[in-house]
Structures are given as structure tokens and as C-alpha cells.
Amino acid sequence: MGIIASIIVGALCGWIASKIMNTDAEMGALANIVAGVVGSAIGGTIVQFFGFSKEGGLLWSILVGVLGACILIWIVKKIKH
């Protein structure tokens, strides 16, 4: 995936994760992008650990990215509070 596509998918993953974790009001666009891109790396590592392929189609990439972004947001919330 190219860098622009990674940023767009990362932003979508971060936004969906912020909706799931009820942090959308306190996160801006840049935070959503960072959460999504970093979350995608976290999610890819986790699914690979459990024996699944981290490579797949767009839907799989979004699901993995949302999983990782939710985990990242949860960790950040625990550290902040």
C-alpha cells in the first residue's frame, strides 16, 4: 500500500476506533491518523502472533487497523487516567 493510501486507511481506522472507544470528541484528525497508522502496526503484529496473515484485502486491513487502534486508545486512556 502506498503512503497516501496508508494515511487514508489509517485515518478511517483511527476514526472508527475513536467512535468505538468513545474518544471521538477529544481526538482530532491528526490523532485519528496517528492512532490508525500505529494501530495498524499493533493489530498486524497481534494477528500475525495468532497465526493469521497480516496481508489481505482492504476490509481485512481496516479490521486489523481498528483492532490495533482500539488497543492503542485503551492503553493511552489507562496511562492518562
PDB file as gemmi writes it, atoms N, CA and C in Angstrom:
CRYST1    1.000    1.000    1.000  90.00  90.00  90.00 P 1                      
ATOM      1  N   MET A   1       0.853  -1.174   0.000  1.00  0.00           N  
ATOM      2  CA  MET A   1       0.000   0.000   0.000  1.00  0.00           C  
ATOM      3  C   MET A   1       0.898   1.236   0.000  1.00  0.00           C  
ATOM      4  N   GLY A   2       0.520   2.234  -0.760  1.00  0.00           N  
ATOM      5  CA  GLY A   2       1.293   3.463  -0.806  1.00  0.00           C  
ATOM      6  C   GLY A   2       1.089   4.301   0.449  1.00  0.00           C  
ATOM      7  N   ILE A   3       1.915   5.304   0.599  1.00  0.00           N  
ATOM      8  CA  ILE A   3       1.868   6.130   1.809  1.00  0.00           C  
ATOM      9  C   ILE A   3       0.557   6.910   1.919  1.00  0.00           C  
ATOM     10  N   ILE A   4       0.060   7.418   0.808  1.00  0.00           N  
ATOM     11  CA  ILE A   4      -1.208   8.156   0.829  1.00  0.00           C  
ATOM     12  C   ILE A   4      -2.357   7.226   1.216  1.00  0.00           C  
ATOM     13  N   ALA A   5      -2.363   6.033   0.634  1.00  0.00           N  
ATOM     14  CA  ALA A   5      -3.403   5.053   0.969  1.00  0.00           C  
ATOM     15  C   ALA A   5      -3.304   4.640   2.434  1.00  0.00           C  
ATOM     16  N   SER A   6      -2.082   4.497   2.948  1.00  0.00           N  
ATOM     17  CA  SER A   6      -1.888   4.145   4.352  1.00  0.00           C  
ATOM     18  C   SER A   6      -2.432   5.228   5.275  1.00  0.00           C  
ATOM     19  N   ILE A   7      -2.221   6.476   4.909  1.00  0.00           N  
ATOM     20  CA  ILE A   7      -2.727   7.590   5.712  1.00  0.00           C  
ATOM     21  C   ILE A   7      -4.247   7.619   5.680  1.00  0.00           C  
ATOM     22  N   ILE A   8      -4.827   7.402   4.514  1.00  0.00           N  
ATOM     23  CA  ILE A   8      -6.289   7.422   4.392  1.00  0.00           C  
ATOM     24  C   ILE A   8      -6.912   6.262   5.181  1.00  0.00           C  
ATOM     25  N   VAL A   9      -6.379   5.056   5.001  1.00  0.00           N  
ATOM     26  CA  VAL A   9      -6.893   3.899   5.748  1.00  0.00           C  
ATOM     27  C   VAL A   9      -6.635   4.083   7.234  1.00  0.00           C  
ATOM     28  N   GLY A  10      -5.481   4.620   7.593  1.00  0.00           N  
ATOM     29  CA  GLY A  10      -5.167   4.893   8.994  1.00  0.00           C  
ATOM     30  C   GLY A  10      -6.136   5.884   9.613  1.00  0.00           C  
ATOM     31  N   ALA A  11      -6.473   6.921   8.863  1.00  0.00           N  
ATOM     32  CA  ALA A  11      -7.442   7.904   9.367  1.00  0.00           C  
ATOM     33  C   ALA A  11      -8.803   7.258   9.586  1.00  0.00           C  
ATOM     34  N   LEU A  12      -9.222   6.418   8.656  1.00  0.00           N  
ATOM     35  CA  LEU A  12     -10.502   5.724   8.790  1.00  0.00           C  
ATOM     36  C   LEU A  12     -10.480   4.784   9.995  1.00  0.00           C  
ATOM     37  N   CYS A  13      -9.412   4.020  10.141  1.00  0.00           N  
ATOM     38  CA  CYS A  13      -9.293   3.104  11.284  1.00  0.00           C  
ATOM     39  C   CYS A  13      -9.275   3.859  12.603  1.00  0.00           C  
ATOM     40  N   GLY A  14      -8.523   4.933  12.656  1.00  0.00           N  
ATOM     41  CA  GLY A  14      -8.460   5.738  13.878  1.00  0.00           C  
ATOM     42  C   GLY A  14      -9.797   6.351  14.216  1.00  0.00           C  
ATOM     43  N   TRP A  15     -10.517   6.829  13.213  1.00  0.00           N  
ATOM     44  CA  TRP A  15     -11.826   7.437  13.454  1.00  0.00           C  
ATOM     45  C   TRP A  15     -12.826   6.388  13.952  1.00  0.00           C  
ATOM     46  N   ILE A  16     -12.854   5.213  13.317  1.00  0.00           N  
ATOM     47  CA  ILE A  16     -13.764   4.152  13.748  1.00  0.00           C  
ATOM     48  C   ILE A  16     -13.416   3.721  15.177  1.00  0.00           C  
ATOM     49  N   ALA A  17     -12.131   3.559  15.453  1.00  0.00           N  
ATOM     50  CA  ALA A  17     -11.713   3.159  16.801  1.00  0.00           C  
ATOM     51  C   ALA A  17     -12.078   4.222  17.837  1.00  0.00           C  
ATOM     52  N   SER A  18     -11.931   5.499  17.483  1.00  0.00           N  
ATOM     53  CA  SER A  18     -12.288   6.558  18.434  1.00  0.00           C  
ATOM     54  C   SER A  18     -13.794   6.578  18.694  1.00  0.00           C  
ATOM     55  N   LYS A  19     -14.590   6.216  17.691  1.00  0.00           N  
ATOM     56  CA  LYS A  19     -16.039   6.084  17.895  1.00  0.00           C  
ATOM     57  C   LYS A  19     -16.340   4.916  18.830  1.00  0.00           C  
ATOM     58  N   ILE A  20     -15.673   3.779  18.600  1.00  0.00           N  
ATOM     59  CA  ILE A  20     -15.889   2.595  19.433  1.00  0.00           C  
ATOM     60  C   ILE A  20     -15.469   2.869  20.878  1.00  0.00           C  
ATOM     61  N   MET A  21     -14.362   3.555  21.058  1.00  0.00           N  
ATOM     62  CA  MET A  21     -13.814   3.798  22.395  1.00  0.00           C  
ATOM     63  C   MET A  21     -14.344   5.082  23.043  1.00  0.00           C  
ATOM     64  N   ASN A  22     -15.289   5.735  22.409  1.00  0.00           N  
ATOM     65  CA  ASN A  22     -15.899   6.976  22.926  1.00  0.00           C  
ATOM     66  C   ASN A  22     -14.880   8.078  23.201  1.00  0.00           C  
ATOM     67  N   THR A  23     -13.915   8.235  22.317  1.00  0.00           N  
ATOM     68  CA  THR A  23     -12.919   9.299  22.459  1.00  0.00           C  
ATOM     69  C   THR A  23     -12.933  10.250  21.267  1.00  0.00           C  
ATOM     70  N   ASP A  24     -13.965  10.164  20.435  1.00  0.00           N  
ATOM     71  CA  ASP A  24     -14.008  10.966  19.213  1.00  0.00           C  
ATOM     72  C   ASP A  24     -14.010  12.460  19.512  1.00  0.00           C  
ATOM     73  N   ALA A  25     -14.693  12.873  20.562  1.00  0.00           N  
ATOM     74  CA  ALA A  25     -14.793  14.298  20.881  1.00  0.00           C  
ATOM     75  C   ALA A  25     -13.449  14.885  21.289  1.00  0.00           C  
ATOM     76  N   GLU A  26     -12.576  14.097  21.871  1.00  0.00           N  
ATOM     77  CA  GLU A  26     -11.299  14.634  22.337  1.00  0.00           C  
ATOM     78  C   GLU A  26     -10.145  14.394  21.361  1.00  0.00           C  
ATOM     79  N   MET A  27     -10.409  13.662  20.295  1.00  0.00           N  
ATOM     80  CA  MET A  27      -9.368  13.385  19.303  1.00  0.00           C  
ATOM     81  C   MET A  27      -9.614  14.196  18.043  1.00  0.00           C  
ATOM     82  N   GLY A  28      -8.566  14.755  17.502  1.00  0.00           N  
ATOM     83  CA  GLY A  28      -8.677  15.474  16.244  1.00  0.00           C  
ATOM     84  C   GLY A  28      -8.291  14.578  15.085  1.00  0.00           C  
ATOM     85  N   ALA A  29      -8.248  15.165  13.904  1.00  0.00           N  
ATOM     86  CA  ALA A  29      -7.930  14.404  12.696  1.00  0.00           C  
ATOM     87  C   ALA A  29      -6.523  13.818  12.755  1.00  0.00           C  
ATOM     88  N   LEU A  30      -5.558  14.591  13.223  1.00  0.00           N  
ATOM     89  CA  LEU A  30      -4.184  14.099  13.293  1.00  0.00           C  
ATOM     90  C   LEU A  30      -4.066  12.947  14.284  1.00  0.00           C  
ATOM     91  N   ALA A  31      -4.729  13.057  15.416  1.00  0.00           N  
ATOM     92  CA  ALA A  31      -4.703  11.973  16.405  1.00  0.00           C  
ATOM     93  C   ALA A  31      -5.357  10.719  15.851  1.00  0.00           C  
ATOM     94  N   ASN A  32      -6.431  10.872  15.075  1.00  0.00           N  
ATOM     95  CA  ASN A  32      -7.064   9.712  14.440  1.00  0.00           C  
ATOM     96  C   ASN A  32      -6.127   9.043  13.450  1.00  0.00           C  
ATOM     97  N   ILE A  33      -5.413   9.843  12.665  1.00  0.00           N  
ATOM     98  CA  ILE A  33      -4.465   9.287  11.694  1.00  0.00           C  
ATOM     99  C   ILE A  33      -3.349   8.538  12.416  1.00  0.00           C  
ATOM    100  N   VAL A  34      -2.780   9.155  13.431  1.00  0.00           N  
ATOM    101  CA  VAL A  34      -1.696   8.514  14.179  1.00  0.00           C  
ATOM    102  C   VAL A  34      -2.187   7.233  14.845  1.00  0.00           C  
ATOM    103  N   ALA A  35      -3.361   7.298  15.486  1.00  0.00           N  
ATOM    104  CA  ALA A  35      -3.911   6.105  16.133  1.00  0.00           C  
ATOM    105  C   ALA A  35      -4.157   4.996  15.117  1.00  0.00           C  
ATOM    106  N   GLY A  36      -4.650   5.352  13.956  1.00  0.00           N  
ATOM    107  CA  GLY A  36      -4.918   4.354  12.923  1.00  0.00           C  
ATOM    108  C   GLY A  36      -3.664   3.737  12.339  1.00  0.00           C  
ATOM    109  N   VAL A  37      -2.668   4.556  12.048  1.00  0.00           N  
ATOM    110  CA  VAL A  37      -1.434   4.040  11.446  1.00  0.00           C  
ATOM    111  C   VAL A  37      -0.657   3.204  12.465  1.00  0.00           C  
ATOM    112  N   VAL A  38      -0.491   3.729  13.677  1.00  0.00           N  
ATOM    113  CA  VAL A  38       0.209   2.967  14.714  1.00  0.00           C  
ATOM    114  C   VAL A  38      -0.618   1.738  15.106  1.00  0.00           C  
ATOM    115  N   GLY A  39      -1.932   1.917  15.186  1.00  0.00           N  
ATOM    116  CA  GLY A  39      -2.818   0.801  15.499  1.00  0.00           C  
ATOM    117  C   GLY A  39      -2.754  -0.296  14.457  1.00  0.00           C  
ATOM    118  N   SER A  40      -2.584   0.058  13.208  1.00  0.00           N  
ATOM    119  CA  SER A  40      -2.447  -0.945  12.150  1.00  0.00           C  
ATOM    120  C   SER A  40      -1.198  -1.795  12.363  1.00  0.00           C  
ATOM    121  N   ALA A  41      -0.128  -1.166  12.795  1.00  0.00           N  
ATOM    122  CA  ALA A  41       1.098  -1.914  13.086  1.00  0.00           C  
ATOM    123  C   ALA A  41       0.889  -2.838  14.290  1.00  0.00           C  
ATOM    124  N   ILE A  42       0.221  -2.325  15.317  1.00  0.00           N  
ATOM    125  CA  ILE A  42      -0.071  -3.141  16.504  1.00  0.00           C  
ATOM    126  C   ILE A  42      -0.991  -4.299  16.127  1.00  0.00           C  
ATOM    127  N   GLY A  43      -2.053  -3.997  15.414  1.00  0.00           N  
ATOM    128  CA  GLY A  43      -3.001  -5.028  15.001  1.00  0.00           C  
ATOM    129  C   GLY A  43      -2.359  -6.076  14.110  1.00  0.00           C  
ATOM    130  N   GLY A  44      -1.495  -5.648  13.189  1.00  0.00           N  
ATOM    131  CA  GLY A  44      -0.794  -6.588  12.322  1.00  0.00           C  
ATOM    132  C   GLY A  44       0.094  -7.533  13.107  1.00  0.00           C  
ATOM    133  N   THR A  45       0.754  -7.012  14.120  1.00  0.00           N  
ATOM    134  CA  THR A  45       1.598  -7.846  14.971  1.00  0.00           C  
ATOM    135  C   THR A  45       0.763  -8.855  15.744  1.00  0.00           C  
ATOM    136  N   ILE A  46      -0.377  -8.401  16.258  1.00  0.00           N  
ATOM    137  CA  ILE A  46      -1.244  -9.287  17.044  1.00  0.00           C  
ATOM    138  C   ILE A  46      -1.823 -10.408  16.185  1.00  0.00           C  
ATOM    139  N   VAL A  47      -2.370 -10.071  15.017  1.00  0.00           N  
ATOM    140  CA  VAL A  47      -2.966 -11.120  14.186  1.00  0.00           C  
ATOM    141  C   VAL A  47      -1.898 -12.090  13.669  1.00  0.00           C  
ATOM    142  N   GLN A  48      -0.708 -11.587  13.409  1.00  0.00           N  
ATOM    143  CA  GLN A  48       0.371 -12.458  12.973  1.00  0.00           C  
ATOM    144  C   GLN A  48       0.791 -13.395  14.102  1.00  0.00           C  
ATOM    145  N   PHE A  49       0.794 -12.900  15.334  1.00  0.00           N  
ATOM    146  CA  PHE A  49       1.120 -13.719  16.505  1.00  0.00           C  
ATOM    147  C   PHE A  49       0.153 -14.892  16.636  1.00  0.00           C  
ATOM    148  N   PHE A  50      -1.126 -14.654  16.325  1.00  0.00           N  
ATOM    149  CA  PHE A  50      -2.133 -15.705  16.424  1.00  0.00           C  
ATOM    150  C   PHE A  50      -2.237 -16.563  15.158  1.00  0.00           C  
ATOM    151  N   GLY A  51      -1.318 -16.379  14.233  1.00  0.00           N  
ATOM    152  CA  GLY A  51      -1.231 -17.248  13.074  1.00  0.00           C  
ATOM    153  C   GLY A  51      -1.999 -16.802  11.850  1.00  0.00           C  
ATOM    154  N   PHE A  52      -2.609 -15.624  11.899  1.00  0.00           N  
ATOM    155  CA  PHE A  52      -3.322 -15.111  10.733  1.00  0.00           C  
ATOM    156  C   PHE A  52      -2.367 -14.283   9.889  1.00  0.00           C  
ATOM    157  N   SER A  53      -2.689 -14.143   8.628  1.00  0.00           N  
ATOM    158  CA  SER A  53      -1.885 -13.310   7.743  1.00  0.00           C  
ATOM    159  C   SER A  53      -2.222 -11.845   7.985  1.00  0.00           C  
ATOM    160  N   LYS A  54      -1.191 -11.018   8.049  1.00  0.00           N  
ATOM    161  CA  LYS A  54      -1.460  -9.588   8.186  1.00  0.00           C  
ATOM    162  C   LYS A  54      -1.754  -8.955   6.833  1.00  0.00           C  
ATOM    163  N   GLU A  55      -1.487  -9.693   5.772  1.00  0.00           N  
ATOM    164  CA  GLU A  55      -1.794  -9.217   4.424  1.00  0.00           C  
ATOM    165  C   GLU A  55      -3.203  -9.661   4.050  1.00  0.00           C  
ATOM    166  N   GLY A  56      -3.895  -8.815   3.350  1.00  0.00           N  
ATOM    167  CA  GLY A  56      -5.241  -9.161   2.919  1.00  0.00           C  
ATOM    168  C   GLY A  56      -5.829  -8.007   2.135  1.00  0.00           C  
ATOM    169  N   GLY A  57      -7.101  -8.046   1.957  1.00  0.00           N  
ATOM    170  CA  GLY A  57      -7.789  -7.000   1.232  1.00  0.00           C  
ATOM    171  C   GLY A  57      -8.018  -5.767   2.088  1.00  0.00           C  
ATOM    172  N   LEU A  58      -8.723  -4.840   1.525  1.00  0.00           N  
ATOM    173  CA  LEU A  58      -8.993  -3.574   2.202  1.00  0.00           C  
ATOM    174  C   LEU A  58      -9.795  -3.775   3.481  1.00  0.00           C  
ATOM    175  N   LEU A  59     -10.814  -4.607   3.436  1.00  0.00           N  
ATOM    176  CA  LEU A  59     -11.640  -4.848   4.620  1.00  0.00           C  
ATOM    177  C   LEU A  59     -10.819  -5.456   5.742  1.00  0.00           C  
ATOM    178  N   TRP A  60      -9.962  -6.428   5.421  1.00  0.00           N  
ATOM    179  CA  TRP A  60      -9.106  -7.045   6.436  1.00  0.00           C  
ATOM    180  C   TRP A  60      -8.160  -5.995   7.028  1.00  0.00           C  
ATOM    181  N   SER A  61      -7.593  -5.150   6.193  1.00  0.00           N  
ATOM    182  CA  SER A  61      -6.691  -4.095   6.675  1.00  0.00           C  
ATOM    183  C   SER A  61      -7.412  -3.157   7.629  1.00  0.00           C  
ATOM    184  N   ILE A  62      -8.645  -2.814   7.305  1.00  0.00           N  
ATOM    185  CA  ILE A  62      -9.417  -1.917   8.169  1.00  0.00           C  
ATOM    186  C   ILE A  62      -9.736  -2.605   9.496  1.00  0.00           C  
ATOM    187  N   LEU A  63     -10.150  -3.871   9.446  1.00  0.00           N  
ATOM    188  CA  LEU A  63     -10.464  -4.592  10.682  1.00  0.00           C  
ATOM    189  C   LEU A  63      -9.239  -4.708  11.589  1.00  0.00           C  
ATOM    190  N   VAL A  64      -8.108  -5.049  11.007  1.00  0.00           N  
ATOM    191  CA  VAL A  64      -6.869  -5.174  11.780  1.00  0.00           C  
ATOM    192  C   VAL A  64      -6.462  -3.811  12.335  1.00  0.00           C  
ATOM    193  N   GLY A  65      -6.578  -2.770  11.527  1.00  0.00           N  
ATOM    194  CA  GLY A  65      -6.233  -1.423  11.977  1.00  0.00           C  
ATOM    195  C   GLY A  65      -7.134  -0.932  13.091  1.00  0.00           C  
ATOM    196  N   VAL A  66      -8.422  -1.211  13.003  1.00  0.00           N  
ATOM    197  CA  VAL A  66      -9.358  -0.803  14.054  1.00  0.00           C  
ATOM    198  C   VAL A  66      -9.054  -1.555  15.350  1.00  0.00           C  
ATOM    199  N   LEU A  67      -8.767  -2.849  15.240  1.00  0.00           N  
ATOM    200  CA  LEU A  67      -8.402  -3.633  16.421  1.00  0.00           C  
ATOM    201  C   LEU A  67      -7.187  -3.022  17.114  1.00  0.00           C  
ATOM    202  N   GLY A  68      -6.145  -2.773  16.344  1.00  0.00           N  
ATOM    203  CA  GLY A  68      -4.929  -2.197  16.913  1.00  0.00           C  
ATOM    204  C   GLY A  68      -5.134  -0.794  17.455  1.00  0.00           C  
ATOM    205  N   ALA A  69      -5.918   0.020  16.753  1.00  0.00           N  
ATOM    206  CA  ALA A  69      -6.176   1.389  17.216  1.00  0.00           C  
ATOM    207  C   ALA A  69      -6.985   1.383  18.506  1.00  0.00           C  
ATOM    208  N   CYS A  70      -7.939   0.466  18.629  1.00  0.00           N  
ATOM    209  CA  CYS A  70      -8.708   0.349  19.882  1.00  0.00           C  
ATOM    210  C   CYS A  70      -7.783  -0.017  21.035  1.00  0.00           C  
ATOM    211  N   ILE A  71      -6.869  -0.946  20.788  1.00  0.00           N  
ATOM    212  CA  ILE A  71      -5.912  -1.332  21.829  1.00  0.00           C  
ATOM    213  C   ILE A  71      -5.028  -0.144  22.197  1.00  0.00           C  
ATOM    214  N   LEU A  72      -4.553   0.585  21.199  1.00  0.00           N  
ATOM    215  CA  LEU A  72      -3.713   1.760  21.455  1.00  0.00           C  
ATOM    216  C   LEU A  72      -4.472   2.823  22.246  1.00  0.00           C  
ATOM    217  N   ILE A  73      -5.696   3.116  21.857  1.00  0.00           N  
ATOM    218  CA  ILE A  73      -6.501   4.117  22.567  1.00  0.00           C  
ATOM    219  C   ILE A  73      -6.758   3.664  23.998  1.00  0.00           C  
ATOM    220  N   TRP A  74      -7.037   2.377  24.202  1.00  0.00           N  
ATOM    221  CA  TRP A  74      -7.260   1.845  25.543  1.00  0.00           C  
ATOM    222  C   TRP A  74      -6.021   2.040  26.413  1.00  0.00           C  
ATOM    223  N   ILE A  75      -4.837   1.750  25.857  1.00  0.00           N  
ATOM    224  CA  ILE A  75      -3.583   1.919  26.615  1.00  0.00           C  
ATOM    225  C   ILE A  75      -3.368   3.388  26.958  1.00  0.00           C  
ATOM    226  N   VAL A  76      -3.590   4.269  25.985  1.00  0.00           N  
ATOM    227  CA  VAL A  76      -3.399   5.703  26.235  1.00  0.00           C  
ATOM    228  C   VAL A  76      -4.381   6.203  27.296  1.00  0.00           C  
ATOM    229  N   LYS A  77      -5.630   5.732  27.252  1.00  0.00           N  
ATOM    230  CA  LYS A  77      -6.620   6.136  28.254  1.00  0.00           C  
ATOM    231  C   LYS A  77      -6.203   5.666  29.648  1.00  0.00           C  
ATOM    232  N   LYS A  78      -5.660   4.455  29.759  1.00  0.00           N  
ATOM    233  CA  LYS A  78      -5.199   3.930  31.047  1.00  0.00           C  
ATOM    234  C   LYS A  78      -4.019   4.737  31.587  1.00  0.00           C  
ATOM    235  N   ILE A  79      -3.141   5.152  30.711  1.00  0.00           N  
ATOM    236  CA  ILE A  79      -1.975   5.949  31.134  1.00  0.00           C  
ATOM    237  C   ILE A  79      -2.413   7.339  31.572  1.00  0.00           C  
ATOM    238  N   LYS A  80      -3.351   7.948  30.834  1.00  0.00           N  
ATOM    239  CA  LYS A  80      -3.796   9.316  31.124  1.00  0.00           C  
ATOM    240  C   LYS A  80      -4.638   9.402  32.396  1.00  0.00           C  
ATOM    241  N   HIS A  81      -5.391   8.347  32.708  1.00  0.00           N  
ATOM    242  CA  HIS A  81      -6.305   8.433  33.850  1.00  0.00           C  
ATOM    243  C   HIS A  81      -5.781   7.646  34.977  1.00  0.00           C  
TER     244      HIS A  81                                                      
END                                                                             
